[in-house]
Amino acid sequence: MASQSKAYSVLASSTLAFTICFTIWMMFGVIGIPIKTLLHLNETQFGLLTAMPVLTGSLIRVPLGIWTDKFGGRIVFFLLMLSTVFPIYMISYATQYWHFLVLGLFVGLAGGSFSVGTPYVARWFKKDRQGLAMGIFGAGNAGAAVNKFIAPVLIAAAGWTLVPKVYALMMLIAALIFWFFSATDPAHNIKSNVSFTAQLSMLKDPKVLRYCQYYSVVFGGYVGLSLWMVKYYVTEYGFDIKTAALLAACFSLPGGVLRALGGWMADKYGAYKVTWWVMWVCWVAFFLLSYPQTDFSIQTVSGMQSFHIGLTPVIFTCLLFVVGIAMAIGKASVFKFISNDYGQNIGAVSGIVGLAGGLGGFVLPILFGALVDITGVRSSCFMLLYGSTCVSLVWMHFQFRNEAMLAAQAARTLQTTRTPQVTRSVHAL
């Protein structure tokens, strides 16, 4: 009972810490809007600004996964959170574009907390409950929605410079709470001297590469849209920043808190079946979201007739809500794959897959901005996500079909080799 109580304490404190880390990791998705106006940035520059923390948070995941396996999640998580407090605070005093980019790199360290917390939490639970435990921890992704609730209020009260100051204090308090309510079990540490090169060599494994692709869609897409949707609502539908942030939270909130549901579903129905349906739901939703606002006229028997086709804010938000739910479930189901196939090396593999997802979250906002600058079509961001989801569906279909065929062939071969042995035994009797 004492061990179970300790496991629940670790899960609760880690989830709280990860929620704060994710909140701060996503801060430029809101404060970047007044900064864009202040510095007269174009769409591509805005995309780079919002994505800069995601870059560091992605690249640091690989070494953090190794250090977690080797030294334990508690000390790595705590030191990681402390290291971001000062850079977060200094954003309030930045005045040039490059200031924000450099400080964003340091703030981005908070995003690496996922690769620490996932193996740290998972090892406190039995294998049949790891999917749910990792899903509950991953619900800290809801920090993207927390940012949309807090930041606009602070901006309205005293300007965007208040946000980094408050967030720095939040990070410090969260780090202390985590330290006092978490625990260490030396038995969870893996005595290994795995090099970064050996870690990256895991990408040669087709399964790891496949999971990287899936995660770059469900997590990278979630991060990219979380950073982009507030500005999308402002520019596409003309909402003010507070209303836009509230509507964007309709995507970010379920995309985070329902990750625990995805862990439970993956435990019960299997990672493959759950991930397959997640991709299908996203594929259909992105197809609908991709359609731009369109006005056209046709010649009728009574003259010219004009039509308008486009998603209203209500329909758009409902579709985003569905995508958020699907991505939350998919983020958990992909990590269930890892738990099943790489239970003894979960920290290392989760670092690689998390890196792929994070890099997706870094590249997507930049591509979103570039596509808008090039095409002038705001919904082009959903066109890009539609294409990437299509790649995942095709890959899943052919890869798993081939694996099923090989497994069936191996079973037939095994049965064929056993049949003569049984026949000889009968004759001998």
C-alpha positions in Angstrom: 0.0 0.0 0.0 2.9 2.4 0.8 4.4 1.7 -2.6 1.1 2.3 -4.3 0.6 5.5 -2.4 4.0 6.7 -3.5 3.3 5.8 -7.1 0.2 8.0 -7.1 2.1 10.8 -5.4 4.7 10.6 -8.1 2.0 10.6 -10.8 0.2 13.6 -9.4 3.3 15.8 -8.8 4.8 14.9 -12.2 1.5 15.7 -14.0 1.3 19.1 -12.3 4.9 19.9 -13.1 4.5 18.8 -16.7 1.3 21.0 -17.0 3.2 24.1 -15.9 6.1 23.2 -18.2 3.8 22.8 -21.2 2.0 26.1 -20.3 5.2 28.0 -20.5 6.4 26.1 -23.5 3.4 27.4 -25.4 3.6 31.0 -24.2 4.6 32.5 -27.5 1.3 31.3 -29.1 -0.4 34.1 -27.2 2.2 36.8 -26.3 3.6 36.4 -29.8 0.6 38.2 -31.2 1.3 41.6 -29.5 5.1 41.0 -30.1 4.3 40.5 -33.8 2.5 43.8 -34.0 5.3 45.5 -32.0 8.1 44.3 -34.2 6.1 44.3 -37.5 6.8 40.6 -38.2 5.5 38.8 -41.3 3.8 35.4 -41.0 6.9 33.3 -41.4 8.8 35.3 -38.8 5.9 34.9 -36.4 5.9 31.2 -37.0 9.6 31.0 -36.2 9.1 33.0 -33.0 6.4 30.7 -31.7 8.3 27.6 -32.8 11.7 28.5 -31.3 11.1 27.0 -27.8 9.8 23.9 -29.5 13.1 23.3 -31.2 15.1 23.2 -28.0 12.5 21.2 -26.2 12.7 18.6 -29.0 16.4 18.4 -29.4 17.0 18.0 -25.6 14.6 15.0 -25.4 17.2 12.5 -26.5 19.8 13.2 -23.8 17.1 13.7 -21.2 15.7 10.3 -22.0 19.1 8.7 -21.4 19.8 10.7 -18.3 16.4 9.7 -16.9 17.3 6.0 -17.4 20.7 6.5 -15.8 20.2 9.0 -12.9 16.4 8.8 -12.2 13.6 11.1 -13.3 13.2 13.0 -10.0 16.5 14.8 -10.0 16.6 15.4 -13.8 13.0 16.8 -13.8 13.7 19.1 -10.9 17.0 20.5 -12.3 15.4 20.9 -15.7 12.6 23.1 -14.3 15.0 25.3 -12.3 17.2 25.9 -15.3 14.3 27.7 -17.1 13.2 30.1 -14.4 15.7 32.9 -15.2 15.3 32.8 -19.1 11.5 32.9 -18.7 11.8 36.0 -16.5 14.2 37.8 -18.9 11.7 37.7 -21.8 10.0 40.6 -20.2 13.0 42.8 -21.0 13.6 41.6 -24.6 13.3 44.4 -27.2 14.7 42.9 -30.4 13.6 40.0 -32.5 16.8 38.1 -31.9 16.4 38.6 -28.2 13.1 36.6 -28.3 14.6 33.9 -30.5 17.6 33.3 -28.2 15.6 33.4 -25.0 13.0 31.2 -26.6 15.7 28.5 -27.1 16.4 28.5 -23.3 12.7 28.6 -22.3 12.2 25.6 -24.7 14.1 23.4 -22.3 10.8 23.0 -20.4 9.4 21.1 -23.3 11.9 18.3 -22.7 10.1 17.4 -19.5 8.0 15.0 -21.3 10.9 12.6 -22.0 11.8 12.7 -18.3 8.3 12.3 -16.9 7.1 9.5 -19.2 9.6 6.8 -18.2 9.8 8.2 -14.7 6.1 7.7 -14.2 5.7 4.5 -16.2 8.2 2.6 -14.1 6.1 3.1 -10.9 3.2 1.1 -12.4 2.7 -2.5 -13.7 2.8 -3.1 -17.4 -1.0 -3.4 -17.8 -1.5 0.0 -16.2 1.4 1.9 -17.9 -0.8 3.1 -20.8 -3.2 4.8 -18.4 -0.4 6.2 -16.2 1.4 7.7 -19.1 -1.9 9.0 -20.4 -2.7 10.8 -17.2 0.8 12.3 -17.1 0.5 13.3 -20.7 -2.7 15.1 -19.9 -0.3 17.9 -18.8 -0.5 18.8 -22.5 -3.5 20.7 -21.3 -1.0 23.4 -20.3 -1.5 24.6 -23.9 -5.1 25.5 -22.9 -4.0 26.9 -19.5 -1.8 29.3 -21.3 -4.8 30.5 -23.4 -6.7 31.1 -20.2 -4.0 32.9 -18.2 -2.0 34.9 -20.8 -4.8 36.9 -22.3 -6.0 38.0 -18.8 -2.5 39.1 -17.9 -2.0 40.9 -21.2 -5.3 42.8 -20.6 -4.3 43.7 -17.1 -0.8 45.0 -17.6 0.5 44.2 -21.1 2.4 41.1 -22.4 5.5 41.8 -20.3 3.7 40.6 -17.2 3.2 37.1 -18.6 6.9 36.0 -18.4 7.2 37.4 -14.9 4.2 35.4 -13.6 5.3 32.3 -15.5 8.8 32.4 -14.0 7.2 32.4 -10.5 4.8 29.6 -11.5 7.8 27.4 -12.7 9.7 28.0 -9.5 6.7 27.1 -7.3 5.9 24.0 -9.4 9.5 22.8 -9.2 9.4 23.0 -5.4 6.1 21.2 -5.2 7.4 18.4 -7.5 10.5 17.9 -5.4 8.6 17.6 -2.1 5.9 15.2 -3.4 7.9 13.0 -5.7 10.1 10.1 -4.8 13.1 8.1 -6.0 13.5 4.4 -6.5 17.1 3.4 -7.4 15.7 0.1 -8.9 14.2 2.1 -11.7 17.6 3.3 -12.9 19.2 1.5 -15.8 23.0 1.1 -15.4 23.9 1.9 -19.0 26.5 3.9 -20.9 24.4 4.4 -24.0 25.9 7.1 -26.2 23.9 9.7 -28.2 25.1 8.0 -31.4 23.8 4.6 -30.2 20.6 6.3 -29.2 20.1 7.8 -32.6 20.9 4.5 -34.2 17.5 3.3 -33.0 16.1 5.2 -36.0 17.3 2.3 -38.1 14.6 0.2 -36.5 11.6 0.4 -38.8 9.2 0.3 -35.8 10.8 3.3 -34.1 10.8 5.2 -37.4 7.1 4.4 -37.9 6.3 5.6 -34.4 8.2 8.8 -35.0 5.9 9.4 -38.1 2.7 8.8 -36.1 3.8 11.0 -33.2 4.9 13.8 -35.5 1.3 13.9 -36.7 -0.6 13.6 -33.4 1.8 15.5 -31.1 3.6 17.7 -33.6 0.2 18.6 -35.1 -1.1 19.4 -31.7 1.8 21.6 -30.8 1.7 23.4 -34.1 -2.0 24.1 -34.0 -1.9 25.1 -30.3 0.7 27.8 -31.3 -1.2 28.9 -34.4 -4.9 28.8 -33.6 -5.1 32.0 -31.5 -3.7 34.1 -34.4 -5.9 32.1 -36.9 -9.1 33.1 -35.1 -7.9 36.7 -34.9 -7.0 37.0 -38.6 -9.6 34.7 -40.1 -12.7 35.6 -38.1 -11.7 39.0 -36.6 -12.0 38.0 -32.9 -10.1 39.9 -30.2 -7.2 38.1 -28.5 -9.2 37.0 -25.4 -12.1 35.5 -27.4 -9.7 33.9 -29.9 -7.7 32.3 -27.0 -10.9 31.0 -25.4 -12.1 29.4 -28.7 -8.6 28.0 -29.4 -8.7 26.4 -26.0 -11.6 24.2 -27.3 -8.9 22.4 -29.2 -6.0 22.6 -26.7 -8.0 21.5 -23.6 -9.4 18.2 -24.9 -6.2 17.6 -26.7 -4.4 17.5 -23.4 -6.8 16.2 -20.6 -8.2 13.4 -22.7 -4.8 11.8 -23.2 -5.6 9.6 -20.1 -8.6 8.3 -22.1 -6.3 7.3 -24.9 -4.1 5.4 -22.5 -7.0 3.5 -21.2 -8.3 2.7 -24.7 -4.9 1.6 -25.8 -4.6 -0.7 -22.8 -8.0 -2.2 -23.6 -8.3 -2.3 -27.4 -4.6 -2.3 -28.4 -2.4 0.4 -29.7 -2.8 -0.4 -33.4 -6.6 -0.3 -33.5 -6.8 2.9 -31.6 -4.1 4.7 -33.6 -5.7 3.6 -36.8 -9.0 5.2 -36.0 -7.4 8.3 -34.7 -5.6 8.8 -38.0 -8.9 8.3 -39.9 -10.8 10.9 -37.8 -8.0 13.4 -38.3 -7.8 12.8 -42.0 -11.5 13.5 -42.5 -11.5 16.6 -40.2 -8.5 18.1 -41.9 -10.1 17.7 -45.3 -13.1 19.7 -44.1 -10.9 22.3 -42.4 -8.8 22.8 -45.5 -11.6 24.3 -47.5 -11.0 28.1 -47.7 -13.6 30.8 -47.5 -14.9 30.9 -51.1 -17.2 33.3 -53.0 -18.3 32.4 -56.5 -21.0 33.3 -59.1 -22.8 31.2 -61.6 -25.0 32.0 -64.6 -28.6 30.9 -64.1 -31.7 31.3 -66.3 -32.7 34.3 -64.2 -29.2 35.9 -64.2 -26.0 35.7 -62.1 -26.3 34.0 -58.7 -23.6 34.4 -56.1 -22.7 31.9 -53.4 -20.5 31.7 -50.4 -19.0 28.5 -49.0 -16.9 28.5 -45.9 -16.8 27.2 -42.3 -18.5 29.4 -39.7 -16.7 29.9 -36.4 -19.0 27.4 -34.7 -18.5 24.6 -37.2 -14.8 25.4 -37.4 -14.5 25.2 -33.6 -16.5 21.9 -33.4 -14.2 20.3 -36.0 -11.1 21.5 -34.0 -12.7 20.0 -30.9 -13.0 16.6 -32.6 -9.4 16.9 -33.8 -8.2 17.7 -30.3 -9.9 14.6 -28.9 -8.5 12.4 -31.6 -5.0 13.7 -31.1 -5.2 13.3 -27.3 -6.1 9.6 -27.8 -3.4 9.2 -30.5 -0.6 10.6 -28.4 -1.3 8.0 -25.7 -1.8 5.1 -28.1 1.5 5.7 -29.9 3.4 5.6 -26.5 1.6 2.3 -25.8 3.3 0.9 -28.8 6.6 1.9 -27.2 5.7 0.5 -23.8 4.8 -2.9 -25.5 7.8 -3.2 -27.7 10.6 -1.4 -25.7 9.7 -1.9 -22.1 13.3 -2.2 -21.0 14.4 0.8 -22.9 11.4 3.0 -22.7 13.3 6.2 -21.7 15.7 6.0 -24.7 13.0 5.2 -27.3 10.5 7.7 -25.9 13.3 10.3 -26.2 13.7 9.5 -29.9 9.9 9.5 -30.6 9.4 12.6 -28.5 12.2 14.3 -30.6 10.3 13.5 -33.8 7.1 14.8 -32.4 8.7 17.9 -31.1 10.5 18.6 -34.3 7.1 18.3 -36.1 5.8 20.9 -33.6 8.8 23.2 -34.5 8.6 22.9 -38.3 4.8 23.1 -38.6 4.3 26.8 -37.4 7.1 27.9 -39.7 5.6 26.1 -42.6 2.1 27.5 -41.7 3.5 31.0 -41.9 5.4 30.4 -45.1 2.3 28.9 -46.8 0.2 31.9 -45.8 2.9 34.2 -47.1 3.2 32.3 -50.4 -0.4 31.3 -51.1 -2.4 33.9 -49.1 -4.7 31.1 -48.0 -5.0 30.8 -44.2 -6.5 27.3 -44.3 -3.3 26.0 -46.1 -2.1 24.9 -42.6 -4.8 22.3 -42.6 -4.0 21.2 -46.1 -0.5 20.4 -44.9 -1.8 18.4 -42.0 -4.2 16.6 -44.3 -1.2 15.4 -46.4 0.9 14.3 -43.4 -2.0 12.3 -42.0 -2.5 10.6 -45.3 1.1 9.5 -45.2 0.6 7.9 -41.8 -2.5 6.0 -42.9 -0.8 4.6 -46.0 2.2 3.6 -44.0 0.1 1.9 -41.3 -1.9 0.0 -43.8 1.0 -1.5 -45.7 3.4 -2.0 -42.8 1.0 -3.8 -40.5 -0.4 -5.8 -43.3 3.1 -7.0 -44.2 3.7 -7.9 -40.5 0.5 -9.8 -40.3 1.3 -11.8 -43.4 4.8 -12.6 -42.1 3.3 -13.7 -38.7 0.7 -15.9 -40.4 3.4 -17.4 -42.6 5.6 -18.1 -39.6 2.7 -19.8 -37.8 2.0 -22.0 -40.8 5.6 -23.0 -41.1 5.7 -23.8 -37.4 2.6 -25.9 -37.7 4.0 -27.7 -40.7 7.2 -28.6 -38.9 5.3 -29.9 -35.9 2.9 -32.1 -37.8 5.5 -34.8 -38.9 6.8 -35.0 -35.3 3.4 -35.7 -34.0 2.8 -38.3 -36.8 6.1 -40.1 -35.9 5.2 -40.2 -32.3 1.8 -41.8 -33.1 3.5 -44.4 -35.2 6.0 -45.1 -32.5 3.2 -45.8 -30.1 
